[in-house]
Amino acid sequence: MSWEAIRGYDLRGALQRLRGTFDRLRRGRAWRWGCVVLAGLAGGWLGLALGGQVLTPIGPADVTLGLSPQWHGETVVNVAPLGQLAFDTHSAPLKLEATISDIRLSAAEEAFADPDAINRMAAGIGSDLRDGVIDLVVRALLAASLGAAVVGLLLFRNVWRALASAGVSLGVLVASGAVAANTFNPSAIAEPRYTGLIAGAPQVVGSVEEVVGRFSQYQEQLAGLVGNVATLYEATSSLPVYEEDESVIRVLHVSDIQLNPASWSIIRTLLEQYGVDMVVDSGDLTDRGSAAEDVFADEIGGLDVPYVWVRGQHDSMGTQRAVEAQENAVVLDGDVREVGGLTFYGSGDPRFTPDATRLNPDAAGVAAQGEEEAAEVIDSKEDVDVVLMHTRTQAEAFDGVAPLVLTGGEHIRSTYLTDLGTRFLVQGSTGGAGLSGLDHGSGRPTPYQASVLYFDAETGRLQARDDIDLGGVGLTSAQVERQIEPEPQRPVGEPEESPEDEATEAERTP
């Protein structure tokens, strides 16, 4: 017998043994129950997709409520065609979705004409919503069970297995509902995420040459996009600190504009929509810091609020002088200044990277300058509310020195809270990383990002912020996401004790 024949015989034997093992598994109880469970899950998902919705009247509107499986549990409210609000209300793998299908004109007209009708409507909305949710739960249970039973019957041709699949689907849905009820977080309503598509936003643009020819139109469309989103978000938001009163200081944090004229349209729109008291810019206003670019700073003087600024690594000393020439500008370069009820410390970036002939400090040198500046603030015993720098490298030494540190330089937003109680907020690029971001040949467009910060006027502490994102040049997506500061009055400079540390301290106390 040849070697090839022996190898073929061994292969056929292995396949036969594998087939035999598989047949034994199929005849086993574990296999049958596994198939029943899979049929229950698949059939339940199909049943929810087809029948897990209910149309219910809530106030003057007809609202479609839907329940569907999703790994990340959330509640979503669709307001077509304006956009969508999402809330992280629970941890169970279920999505509750509400879509306004129709507004009943007669009921709405009655509410506007009769103040008492508004009160009656407001009192009845709670019961309308409760009745709608109950109807949705009953319908979802029936739809999931029926879907699982039908799938089980088609697969197994056995009534008992089909009923078992329905039982699996019913049990999983009830368990998920119980988890959702136990993990429901009402405070999530205060931190909505808004995402919208505005039909009037600019279309995708091509080369930089084409953009220059259409730039005025583009700026107007971009500002309109921001205004529409901000207006809708204001109408749907109920965060107390957003109310315009003397107890709240509203600050617009921008960064890395990098000579993009469209940024000024965005900034002016946000100033108007949010009633901002001042603008804080963490640097890189220009791209090359040249004398020809200095005129770009004149736009600052057209804003009706203070403009607090620090020099970035793309800004020259000439850029700094151009900003200082604006009447409303406050340039920080190793200074402590009180602006609009908040105490700032800021310092310019020691580097100027566009000049290849200049000997710029490396990262260690930048960090060392930050350490010296932090020591000076500590020695001055000034109570600083906000530290403003261009990069985290220079600012990290202020951990434990001030409650809030604002930086930029990374072209994408990020934030973290340290053990010493300092919140570091790195702002993204409010200029979409500059005019280079207008050239789609350079890759995916950098999003425009800015944040509206809400401070308590008495304590100077950050209470909350609205993070605003535009989906890059030419894209129609905009999002506003509210973040509430969990402990605004936290101590700064003292590491937080873990429960284990507190227990150990209690044991040492006589």
Number of C-alpha atoms within 10 A of each C-alpha: 5 7 8 9 10 11 11 12 12 12 12 12 12 12 12 12 12 12 12 12 12 13 11 11 13 13 11 11 10 11 14 14 14 11 18 26 21 17 29 33 24 18 26 35 22 19 25 24 18 14 21 23 22 19 17 20 19 22 23 18 16 16 23 20 24 23 22 21 17 12 10 12 20 21 19 22 18 20 14 12 10 14 19 19 23 20 21 20 22 23 19 23 17 21 22 22 19 21 17 18 17 12 15 13 11 9 16 16 12 14 18 11 11 10 11 12 16 17 11 12 18 13 12 13 15 13 13 15 17 12 14 19 18 11 16 23 20 12 19 26 22 19 26 30 29 26 29 34 28 21 24 28 18 13 14 15 12 11 14 13 22 26 20 20 32 30 21 24 31 23 15 15 24 14 13 18 17 13 16 20 14 12 13 16 14 11 10 16 17 15 22 24 20 24 20 22 18 19 12 11 20 19 13 12 16 13 11 16 10 12 16 12 10 11 14 12 11 21 18 15 22 23 20 19 24 25 19 17 24 23 12 14 22 15 9 12 14 14 15 9 18 21 13 13 9 9 14 21 26 26 23 23 27 29 33 34 28 26 23 21 17 24 24 20 18 25 21 16 20 21 21 11 16 19 17 22 17 21 23 19 28 30 28 30 33 24 22 20 25 17 12 9 17 20 12 18 21 13 12 20 16 13 19 14 16 21 23 23 29 28 29 33 24 23 27 26 13 14 26 22 13 19 28 16 16 19 13 18 21 19 23 21 17 14 13 19 16 13 14 14 14 18 16 22 25 26 25 24 25 18 21 20 17 15 14 8 7 10 10 15 14 11 12 11 15 19 19 16 20 23 16 12 21 23 14 13 19 14 9 10 8 15 16 20 21 22 22 25 31 30 23 21 19 26 25 17 18 23 21 20 23 26 28 24 25 25 30 28 24 17 22 18 19 13 12 10 13 16 15 18 23 23 22 23 19 26 28 28 27 33 32 28 28 24 18 18 21 28 18 16 12 9 9 12 19 22 25 29 29 25 24 23 20 24 23 19 17 12 13 22 21 24 20 22 24 23 19 22 22 24 16 21 25 19 18 20 21 24 23 23 18 20 16 17 14 9 11 17 14 14 15 19 17 12 12 15 11 9 9 9 11 12 11 11 11 10 9 8 6 4
